[in-house]
Amino acid sequence: MEIGFRADFIIENKVIIELKSVEALSSIHYKQLLTYLKITGLRLGLLINFNEKLIKN
């Protein structure tokens, strides 16, 4: 993205994957992913926090 935003991964121009390693996800993390989706026109994004025992949490 040329306007200064940097998504962690964009897979096959279909999915944005945003990776975090924080105590708890906050609303700013969700807003960041939504902004990336709006800018790119993509419809699917995953927000993954690696500071959890299980990724599904």
PDB file of N, CA, C, O and CB in Angstrom:
ATOM      1  N   MET A   1       0.850  -1.170   0.000  1.00  0.00           N
ATOM      2  CA  MET A   1       0.000   0.000   0.000  1.00  0.00           C
ATOM      3  C   MET A   1       0.897   1.235   0.000  1.00  0.00           C
ATOM      4  O   MET A   1       1.776   1.370   0.851  1.00  0.00           O
ATOM      5  CB  MET A   1      -0.968  -0.003   1.223  1.00  0.00           C
ATOM      6  N   GLU A   2       0.685   2.083  -0.902  1.00  0.00           N
ATOM      7  CA  GLU A   2       1.589   3.204  -1.112  1.00  0.00           C
ATOM      8  C   GLU A   2       1.349   4.391  -0.182  1.00  0.00           C
ATOM      9  O   GLU A   2       2.120   5.350  -0.226  1.00  0.00           O
ATOM     10  CB  GLU A   2       1.480   3.660  -2.515  1.00  0.00           C
ATOM     11  N   ILE A   3       0.328   4.366   0.646  1.00  0.00           N
ATOM     12  CA  ILE A   3       0.017   5.544   1.463  1.00  0.00           C
ATOM     13  C   ILE A   3       0.558   5.442   2.883  1.00  0.00           C
ATOM     14  O   ILE A   3       0.172   6.233   3.744  1.00  0.00           O
ATOM     15  CB  ILE A   3      -1.476   5.753   1.511  1.00  0.00           C
ATOM     16  N   GLY A   4       1.433   4.494   3.141  1.00  0.00           N
ATOM     17  CA  GLY A   4       2.084   4.417   4.434  1.00  0.00           C
ATOM     18  C   GLY A   4       1.585   3.320   5.348  1.00  0.00           C
ATOM     19  O   GLY A   4       2.209   3.056   6.376  1.00  0.00           O
ATOM     20  N   PHE A   5       0.496   2.681   5.016  1.00  0.00           N
ATOM     21  CA  PHE A   5       0.012   1.571   5.826  1.00  0.00           C
ATOM     22  C   PHE A   5       0.744   0.309   5.410  1.00  0.00           C
ATOM     23  O   PHE A   5       1.046   0.117   4.232  1.00  0.00           O
ATOM     24  CB  PHE A   5      -1.524   1.394   5.680  1.00  0.00           C
ATOM     25  N   ARG A   6       1.028  -0.549   6.375  1.00  0.00           N
ATOM     26  CA  ARG A   6       1.760  -1.777   6.087  1.00  0.00           C
ATOM     27  C   ARG A   6       1.059  -2.969   6.735  1.00  0.00           C
ATOM     28  O   ARG A   6       1.193  -3.209   7.934  1.00  0.00           O
ATOM     29  CB  ARG A   6       3.217  -1.671   6.584  1.00  0.00           C
ATOM     30  N   ALA A   7       0.320  -3.698   5.931  1.00  0.00           N
ATOM     31  CA  ALA A   7      -0.281  -4.935   6.425  1.00  0.00           C
ATOM     32  C   ALA A   7       0.836  -5.961   6.573  1.00  0.00           C
ATOM     33  O   ALA A   7       1.794  -5.954   5.799  1.00  0.00           O
ATOM     34  CB  ALA A   7      -1.416  -5.456   5.462  1.00  0.00           C
ATOM     35  N   ASP A   8       0.720  -6.833   7.551  1.00  0.00           N
ATOM     36  CA  ASP A   8       1.758  -7.846   7.754  1.00  0.00           C
ATOM     37  C   ASP A   8       1.833  -8.796   6.562  1.00  0.00           C
ATOM     38  O   ASP A   8       2.916  -9.037   6.029  1.00  0.00           O
ATOM     39  CB  ASP A   8       1.490  -8.637   9.043  1.00  0.00           C
ATOM     40  N   PHE A   9       0.684  -9.337   6.141  1.00  0.00           N
ATOM     41  CA  PHE A   9       0.646 -10.238   4.994  1.00  0.00           C
ATOM     42  C   PHE A   9      -0.634 -10.001   4.209  1.00  0.00           C
ATOM     43  O   PHE A   9      -1.702  -9.785   4.783  1.00  0.00           O
ATOM     44  CB  PHE A   9       0.746 -11.716   5.445  1.00  0.00           C
ATOM     45  N   ILE A  10      -0.512 -10.045   2.901  1.00  0.00           N
ATOM     46  CA  ILE A  10      -1.679 -10.091   2.016  1.00  0.00           C
ATOM     47  C   ILE A  10      -1.494 -11.345   1.178  1.00  0.00           C
ATOM     48  O   ILE A  10      -0.545 -11.451   0.400  1.00  0.00           O
ATOM     49  CB  ILE A  10      -1.817  -8.773   1.109  1.00  0.00           C
ATOM     50  N   ILE A  11      -2.400 -12.284   1.340  1.00  0.00           N
ATOM     51  CA  ILE A  11      -2.279 -13.594   0.707  1.00  0.00           C
ATOM     52  C   ILE A  11      -3.153 -13.652  -0.538  1.00  0.00           C
ATOM     53  O   ILE A  11      -4.372 -13.499  -0.461  1.00  0.00           O
ATOM     54  CB  ILE A  11      -2.665 -14.717   1.691  1.00  0.00           C
ATOM     55  N   GLU A  12      -2.515 -13.875  -1.691  1.00  0.00           N
ATOM     56  CA  GLU A  12      -3.193 -14.064  -2.976  1.00  0.00           C
ATOM     57  C   GLU A  12      -4.189 -12.950  -3.285  1.00  0.00           C
ATOM     58  O   GLU A  12      -5.188 -13.189  -3.963  1.00  0.00           O
ATOM     59  CB  GLU A  12      -3.908 -15.398  -2.989  1.00  0.00           C
ATOM     60  N   ASN A  13      -3.935 -11.753  -2.804  1.00  0.00           N
ATOM     61  CA  ASN A  13      -4.842 -10.610  -2.975  1.00  0.00           C
ATOM     62  C   ASN A  13      -6.267 -10.936  -2.537  1.00  0.00           C
ATOM     63  O   ASN A  13      -7.234 -10.451  -3.124  1.00  0.00           O
ATOM     64  CB  ASN A  13      -4.847 -10.158  -4.431  1.00  0.00           C
ATOM     65  N   LYS A  14      -6.387 -11.770  -1.491  1.00  0.00           N
ATOM     66  CA  LYS A  14      -7.700 -12.162  -0.985  1.00  0.00           C
ATOM     67  C   LYS A  14      -7.847 -11.971   0.515  1.00  0.00           C
ATOM     68  O   LYS A  14      -8.930 -11.626   0.988  1.00  0.00           O
ATOM     69  CB  LYS A  14      -7.968 -13.593  -1.328  1.00  0.00           C
ATOM     70  N   VAL A  15      -6.780 -12.188   1.269  1.00  0.00           N
ATOM     71  CA  VAL A  15      -6.851 -12.191   2.735  1.00  0.00           C
ATOM     72  C   VAL A  15      -5.725 -11.338   3.308  1.00  0.00           C
ATOM     73  O   VAL A  15      -4.570 -11.470   2.904  1.00  0.00           O
ATOM     74  CB  VAL A  15      -6.771 -13.640   3.291  1.00  0.00           C
ATOM     75  N   ILE A  16      -6.068 -10.464   4.251  1.00  0.00           N
ATOM     76  CA  ILE A  16      -5.066  -9.723   4.999  1.00  0.00           C
ATOM     77  C   ILE A  16      -4.871 -10.426   6.331  1.00  0.00           C
ATOM     78  O   ILE A  16      -5.839 -10.729   7.028  1.00  0.00           O
ATOM     79  CB  ILE A  16      -5.483  -8.231   5.199  1.00  0.00           C
ATOM     80  N   ILE A  17      -3.626 -10.684   6.680  1.00  0.00           N
ATOM     81  CA  ILE A  17      -3.311 -11.284   7.975  1.00  0.00           C
ATOM     82  C   ILE A  17      -2.506 -10.260   8.759  1.00  0.00           C
ATOM     83  O   ILE A  17      -1.431  -9.836   8.336  1.00  0.00           O
ATOM     84  CB  ILE A  17      -2.521 -12.642   7.818  1.00  0.00           C
ATOM     85  N   GLU A  18      -3.042  -9.873   9.902  1.00  0.00           N
ATOM     86  CA  GLU A  18      -2.381  -8.904  10.778  1.00  0.00           C
ATOM     87  C   GLU A  18      -1.967  -9.636  12.046  1.00  0.00           C
ATOM     88  O   GLU A  18      -2.806 -10.203  12.746  1.00  0.00           O
ATOM     89  CB  GLU A  18      -3.320  -7.680  11.106  1.00  0.00           C
ATOM     90  N   LEU A  19      -0.672  -9.621  12.340  1.00  0.00           N
ATOM     91  CA  LEU A  19      -0.132 -10.358  13.476  1.00  0.00           C
ATOM     92  C   LEU A  19       0.197  -9.409  14.620  1.00  0.00           C
ATOM     93  O   LEU A  19       0.731  -8.319  14.412  1.00  0.00           O
ATOM     94  CB  LEU A  19       1.118 -11.148  13.063  1.00  0.00           C
ATOM     95  N   LYS A  20      -0.133  -9.845  15.828  1.00  0.00           N
ATOM     96  CA  LYS A  20       0.168  -9.081  17.039  1.00  0.00           C
ATOM     97  C   LYS A  20       0.741 -10.028  18.083  1.00  0.00           C
ATOM     98  O   LYS A  20       0.549 -11.242  18.012  1.00  0.00           O
ATOM     99  CB  LYS A  20      -1.103  -8.356  17.584  1.00  0.00           C
ATOM    100  N   SER A  21       1.441  -9.460  19.042  1.00  0.00           N
ATOM    101  CA  SER A  21       1.883 -10.191  20.214  1.00  0.00           C
ATOM    102  C   SER A  21       1.739  -9.235  21.398  1.00  0.00           C
ATOM    103  O   SER A  21       2.707  -8.633  21.862  1.00  0.00           O
ATOM    104  CB  SER A  21       3.368 -10.719  20.054  1.00  0.00           C
ATOM    105  N   VAL A  22       0.510  -9.120  21.863  1.00  0.00           N
ATOM    106  CA  VAL A  22       0.170  -8.164  22.914  1.00  0.00           C
ATOM    107  C   VAL A  22      -0.608  -8.873  24.024  1.00  0.00           C
ATOM    108  O   VAL A  22      -1.162  -9.954  23.824  1.00  0.00           O
ATOM    109  CB  VAL A  22      -0.654  -6.981  22.337  1.00  0.00           C
ATOM    110  N   GLU A  23      -0.635  -8.240  25.188  1.00  0.00           N
ATOM    111  CA  GLU A  23      -1.368  -8.808  26.334  1.00  0.00           C
ATOM    112  C   GLU A  23      -2.826  -9.065  25.995  1.00  0.00           C
ATOM    113  O   GLU A  23      -3.376 -10.125  26.293  1.00  0.00           O
ATOM    114  CB  GLU A  23      -1.280  -7.874  27.541  1.00  0.00           C
ATOM    115  N   ALA A  24      -3.441  -8.067  25.363  1.00  0.00           N
ATOM    116  CA  ALA A  24      -4.845  -8.198  24.952  1.00  0.00           C
ATOM    117  C   ALA A  24      -5.068  -7.316  23.739  1.00  0.00           C
ATOM    118  O   ALA A  24      -4.520  -6.217  23.648  1.00  0.00           O
ATOM    119  CB  ALA A  24      -5.825  -7.812  26.113  1.00  0.00           C
ATOM    120  N   LEU A  25      -5.872  -7.802  22.811  1.00  0.00           N
ATOM    121  CA  LEU A  25      -6.209  -6.997  21.650  1.00  0.00           C
ATOM    122  C   LEU A  25      -7.116  -5.852  22.091  1.00  0.00           C
ATOM    123  O   LEU A  25      -7.989  -6.029  22.941  1.00  0.00           O
ATOM    124  CB  LEU A  25      -6.892  -7.860  20.551  1.00  0.00           C
ATOM    125  N   SER A  26      -6.901  -4.694  21.511  1.00  0.00           N
ATOM    126  CA  SER A  26      -7.747  -3.545  21.836  1.00  0.00           C
ATOM    127  C   SER A  26      -8.504  -3.113  20.587  1.00  0.00           C
ATOM    128  O   SER A  26      -8.274  -3.637  19.497  1.00  0.00           O
ATOM    129  CB  SER A  26      -6.899  -2.366  22.403  1.00  0.00           C
ATOM    130  N   SER A  27      -9.393  -2.168  20.753  1.00  0.00           N
ATOM    131  CA  SER A  27     -10.214  -1.717  19.631  1.00  0.00           C
ATOM    132  C   SER A  27      -9.357  -1.128  18.508  1.00  0.00           C
ATOM    133  O   SER A  27      -9.741  -1.200  17.341  1.00  0.00           O
ATOM    134  CB  SER A  27     -11.235  -0.682  20.107  1.00  0.00           C
ATOM    135  N   ILE A  28      -8.222  -0.556  18.839  1.00  0.00           N
ATOM    136  CA  ILE A  28      -7.354   0.023  17.798  1.00  0.00           C
ATOM    137  C   ILE A  28      -6.824  -1.051  16.857  1.00  0.00           C
ATOM    138  O   ILE A  28      -6.616  -0.779  15.675  1.00  0.00           O
ATOM    139  CB  ILE A  28      -6.178   0.777  18.436  1.00  0.00           C
ATOM    140  N   HIS A  29      -6.603  -2.251  17.350  1.00  0.00           N
ATOM    141  CA  HIS A  29      -6.123  -3.344  16.504  1.00  0.00           C
ATOM    142  C   HIS A  29      -7.194  -3.749  15.498  1.00  0.00           C
ATOM    143  O   HIS A  29      -6.891  -3.994  14.330  1.00  0.00           O
ATOM    144  CB  HIS A  29      -5.711  -4.556  17.363  1.00  0.00           C
ATOM    145  N   TYR A  30      -8.438  -3.819  15.944  1.00  0.00           N
ATOM    146  CA  TYR A  30      -9.546  -4.152  15.046  1.00  0.00           C
ATOM    147  C   TYR A  30      -9.756  -3.038  14.019  1.00  0.00           C
ATOM    148  O   TYR A  30     -10.003  -3.310  12.844  1.00  0.00           O
ATOM    149  CB  TYR A  30     -10.843  -4.390  15.851  1.00  0.00           C
ATOM    150  N   LYS A  31      -9.657  -1.787  14.464  1.00  0.00           N
ATOM    151  CA  LYS A  31      -9.823  -0.647  13.555  1.00  0.00           C
ATOM    152  C   LYS A  31      -8.712  -0.622  12.515  1.00  0.00           C
ATOM    153  O   LYS A  31      -8.951  -0.275  11.358  1.00  0.00           O
ATOM    154  CB  LYS A  31      -9.840   0.676  14.342  1.00  0.00           C
ATOM    155  N   GLN A  32      -7.500  -0.987  12.920  1.00  0.00           N
ATOM    156  CA  GLN A  32      -6.385  -1.040  11.984  1.00  0.00           C
ATOM    157  C   GLN A  32      -6.670  -2.037  10.871  1.00  0.00           C
ATOM    158  O   GLN A  32      -6.477  -1.727   9.695  1.00  0.00           O
ATOM    159  CB  GLN A  32      -5.089  -1.409  12.711  1.00  0.00           C
ATOM    160  N   LEU A  33      -7.123  -3.222  11.229  1.00  0.00           N
ATOM    161  CA  LEU A  33      -7.438  -4.236  10.225  1.00  0.00           C
ATOM    162  C   LEU A  33      -8.582  -3.776   9.330  1.00  0.00           C
ATOM    163  O   LEU A  33      -8.531  -3.966   8.114  1.00  0.00           O
ATOM    164  CB  LEU A  33      -7.797  -5.565  10.899  1.00  0.00           C
ATOM    165  N   LEU A  34      -9.609  -3.176   9.913  1.00  0.00           N
ATOM    166  CA  LEU A  34     -10.719  -2.671   9.105  1.00  0.00           C
ATOM    167  C   LEU A  34     -10.262  -1.589   8.131  1.00  0.00           C
ATOM    168  O   LEU A  34     -10.741  -1.533   6.999  1.00  0.00           O
ATOM    169  CB  LEU A  34     -11.820  -2.124  10.007  1.00  0.00           C
ATOM    170  N   THR A  35      -9.357  -0.746   8.558  1.00  0.00           N
ATOM    171  CA  THR A  35      -8.804   0.288   7.674  1.00  0.00           C
ATOM    172  C   THR A  35      -8.075  -0.352   6.503  1.00  0.00           C
ATOM    173  O   THR A  35      -8.250   0.068   5.359  1.00  0.00           O
ATOM    174  CB  THR A  35      -7.848   1.220   8.452  1.00  0.00           C
ATOM    175  N   TYR A  36      -7.259  -1.364   6.777  1.00  0.00           N
ATOM    176  CA  TYR A  36      -6.544  -2.062   5.708  1.00  0.00           C
ATOM    177  C   TYR A  36      -7.527  -2.684   4.718  1.00  0.00           C
ATOM    178  O   TYR A  36      -7.313  -2.631   3.507  1.00  0.00           O
ATOM    179  CB  TYR A  36      -5.622  -3.148   6.295  1.00  0.00           C
ATOM    180  N   LEU A  37      -8.597  -3.268   5.234  1.00  0.00           N
ATOM    181  CA  LEU A  37      -9.601  -3.879   4.363  1.00  0.00           C
ATOM    182  C   LEU A  37     -10.260  -2.820   3.477  1.00  0.00           C
ATOM    183  O   LEU A  37     -10.451  -3.046   2.282  1.00  0.00           O
ATOM    184  CB  LEU A  37     -10.668  -4.615   5.202  1.00  0.00           C
ATOM    185  N   LYS A  38     -10.603  -1.685   4.044  1.00  0.00           N
ATOM    186  CA  LYS A  38     -11.235  -0.611   3.266  1.00  0.00           C
ATOM    187  C   LYS A  38     -10.290  -0.071   2.200  1.00  0.00           C
ATOM    188  O   LYS A  38     -10.700   0.155   1.062  1.00  0.00           O
ATOM    189  CB  LYS A  38     -11.683   0.529   4.192  1.00  0.00           C
ATOM    190  N   ILE A  39      -9.030   0.134   2.563  1.00  0.00           N
ATOM    191  CA  ILE A  39      -8.060   0.690   1.620  1.00  0.00           C
ATOM    192  C   ILE A  39      -7.825  -0.251   0.438  1.00  0.00           C
ATOM    193  O   ILE A  39      -7.735   0.191  -0.707  1.00  0.00           O
ATOM    194  CB  ILE A  39      -6.737   0.975   2.331  1.00  0.00           C
ATOM    195  N   THR A  40      -7.727  -1.540   0.723  1.00  0.00           N
ATOM    196  CA  THR A  40      -7.413  -2.513  -0.325  1.00  0.00           C
ATOM    197  C   THR A  40      -8.647  -2.995  -1.079  1.00  0.00           C
ATOM    198  O   THR A  40      -8.533  -3.503  -2.194  1.00  0.00           O
ATOM    199  CB  THR A  40      -6.700  -3.698   0.276  1.00  0.00           C
ATOM    200  N   GLY A  41      -9.826  -2.840  -0.477  1.00  0.00           N
ATOM    201  CA  GLY A  41     -11.036  -3.364  -1.097  1.00  0.00           C
ATOM    202  C   GLY A  41     -11.229  -4.851  -0.849  1.00  0.00           C
ATOM    203  O   GLY A  41     -12.144  -5.466  -1.396  1.00  0.00           O
ATOM    204  N   LEU A  42     -10.359  -5.427  -0.019  1.00  0.00           N
ATOM    205  CA  LEU A  42     -10.507  -6.847   0.316  1.00  0.00           C
ATOM    206  C   LEU A  42     -11.612  -7.013   1.354  1.00  0.00           C
ATOM    207  O   LEU A  42     -11.972  -6.061   2.046  1.00  0.00           O
ATOM    208  CB  LEU A  42      -9.167  -7.438   0.846  1.00  0.00           C
ATOM    209  N   ARG A  43     -12.151  -8.238   1.456  1.00  0.00           N
ATOM    210  CA  ARG A  43     -13.276  -8.471   2.343  1.00  0.00           C
ATOM    211  C   ARG A  43     -12.964  -9.400   3.512  1.00  0.00           C
ATOM    212  O   ARG A  43     -13.796  -9.572   4.403  1.00  0.00           O
ATOM    213  CB  ARG A  43     -14.405  -9.029   1.563  1.00  0.00           C
ATOM    214  N   LEU A  44     -11.778  -9.998   3.519  1.00  0.00           N
ATOM    215  CA  LEU A  44     -11.450 -10.969   4.555  1.00  0.00           C
ATOM    216  C   LEU A  44     -10.127 -10.618   5.214  1.00  0.00           C
ATOM    217  O   LEU A  44      -9.126 -10.374   4.539  1.00  0.00           O
ATOM    218  CB  LEU A  44     -11.395 -12.384   3.971  1.00  0.00           C
ATOM    219  N   GLY A  45     -10.135 -10.594   6.548  1.00  0.00           N
ATOM    220  CA  GLY A  45      -8.920 -10.320   7.293  1.00  0.00           C
ATOM    221  C   GLY A  45      -8.863 -11.154   8.563  1.00  0.00           C
ATOM    222  O   GLY A  45      -9.891 -11.441   9.176  1.00  0.00           O
ATOM    223  N   LEU A  46      -7.667 -11.537   8.947  1.00  0.00           N
ATOM    224  CA  LEU A  46      -7.452 -12.284  10.186  1.00  0.00           C
ATOM    225  C   LEU A  46      -6.558 -11.466  11.101  1.00  0.00           C
ATOM    226  O   LEU A  46      -5.504 -10.983  10.686  1.00  0.00           O
ATOM    227  CB  LEU A  46      -6.825 -13.681   9.902  1.00  0.00           C
ATOM    228  N   LEU A  47      -6.982 -11.314  12.338  1.00  0.00           N
ATOM    229  CA  LEU A  47      -6.200 -10.632  13.353  1.00  0.00           C
ATOM    230  C   LEU A  47      -5.770 -11.701  14.355  1.00  0.00           C
ATOM    231  O   LEU A  47      -6.603 -12.262  15.067  1.00  0.00           O
ATOM    232  CB  LEU A  47      -7.018  -9.464  14.045  1.00  0.00           C
ATOM    233  N   ILE A  48      -4.479 -11.977  14.407  1.00  0.00           N
ATOM    234  CA  ILE A  48      -3.966 -13.080  15.219  1.00  0.00           C
ATOM    235  C   ILE A  48      -3.038 -12.524  16.289  1.00  0.00           C
ATOM    236  O   ILE A  48      -2.094 -11.791  15.995  1.00  0.00           O
ATOM    237  CB  ILE A  48      -3.227 -14.127  14.339  1.00  0.00           C
ATOM    238  N   ASN A  49      -3.328 -12.891  17.553  1.00  0.00           N
ATOM    239  CA  ASN A  49      -2.497 -12.489  18.676  1.00  0.00           C
ATOM    240  C   ASN A  49      -1.680 -13.698  19.135  1.00  0.00           C
ATOM    241  O   ASN A  49      -2.236 -14.688  19.610  1.00  0.00           O
ATOM    242  CB  ASN A  49      -3.365 -11.919  19.843  1.00  0.00           C
ATOM    243  N   PHE A  50      -0.360 -13.610  18.989  1.00  0.00           N
ATOM    244  CA  PHE A  50       0.509 -14.723  19.367  1.00  0.00           C
ATOM    245  C   PHE A  50       0.843 -14.744  20.856  1.00  0.00           C
ATOM    246  O   PHE A  50       1.601 -15.606  21.300  1.00  0.00           O
ATOM    247  CB  PHE A  50       1.783 -14.664  18.572  1.00  0.00           C
ATOM    248  N   ASN A  51       0.305 -13.832  21.617  1.00  0.00           N
ATOM    249  CA  ASN A  51       0.539 -13.817  23.060  1.00  0.00           C
ATOM    250  C   ASN A  51      -0.584 -14.570  23.781  1.00  0.00           C
ATOM    251  O   ASN A  51      -1.035 -14.151  24.847  1.00  0.00           O
ATOM    252  CB  ASN A  51       0.640 -12.360  23.582  1.00  0.00           C
ATOM    253  N   GLU A  52      -1.020 -15.659  23.202  1.00  0.00           N
ATOM    254  CA  GLU A  52      -2.051 -16.534  23.764  1.00  0.00           C
ATOM    255  C   GLU A  52      -1.515 -17.958  23.794  1.00  0.00           C
ATOM    256  O   GLU A  52      -0.666 -18.323  22.981  1.00  0.00           O
ATOM    257  CB  GLU A  52      -3.376 -16.455  22.939  1.00  0.00           C
ATOM    258  N   LYS A  53      -2.001 -18.749  24.715  1.00  0.00           N
ATOM    259  CA  LYS A  53      -1.577 -20.155  24.752  1.00  0.00           C
ATOM    260  C   LYS A  53      -2.096 -20.910  23.540  1.00  0.00           C
ATOM    261  O   LYS A  53      -1.397 -21.756  22.983  1.00  0.00           O
ATOM    262  CB  LYS A  53      -2.063 -20.835  26.039  1.00  0.00           C
ATOM    263  N   LEU A  54      -3.327 -20.603  23.130  1.00  0.00           N
ATOM    264  CA  LEU A  54      -3.926 -21.232  21.955  1.00  0.00           C
ATOM    265  C   LEU A  54      -4.266 -20.146  20.940  1.00  0.00           C
ATOM    266  O   LEU A  54      -4.874 -19.136  21.294  1.00  0.00           O
ATOM    267  CB  LEU A  54      -5.198 -22.056  22.341  1.00  0.00           C
ATOM    268  N   ILE A  55      -3.885 -20.344  19.692  1.00  0.00           N
ATOM    269  CA  ILE A  55      -4.142 -19.345  18.650  1.00  0.00           C
ATOM    270  C   ILE A  55      -5.650 -19.105  18.491  1.00  0.00           C
ATOM    271  O   ILE A  55      -6.061 -17.984  18.191  1.00  0.00           O
ATOM    272  CB  ILE A  55      -3.526 -19.800  17.301  1.00  0.00           C
ATOM    273  N   LYS A  56      -6.472 -20.127  18.685  1.00  0.00           N
ATOM    274  CA  LYS A  56      -7.918 -19.962  18.501  1.00  0.00           C
ATOM    275  C   LYS A  56      -8.517 -18.978  19.501  1.00  0.00           C
ATOM    276  O   LYS A  56      -9.619 -18.476  19.278  1.00  0.00           O
ATOM    277  CB  LYS A  56      -8.617 -21.308  18.627  1.00  0.00           C
ATOM    278  N   ASN A  57      -7.818 -18.692  20.597  1.00  0.00           N
ATOM    279  CA  ASN A  57      -8.309 -17.711  21.564  1.00  0.00           C
ATOM    280  C   ASN A  57      -8.105 -16.317  21.029  1.00  0.00           C
ATOM    281  O   ASN A  57      -8.454 -15.343  21.696  1.00  0.00           O
ATOM    282  CB  ASN A  57      -7.607 -17.870  22.918  1.00  0.00           C
TER     283      ASN A  57
END
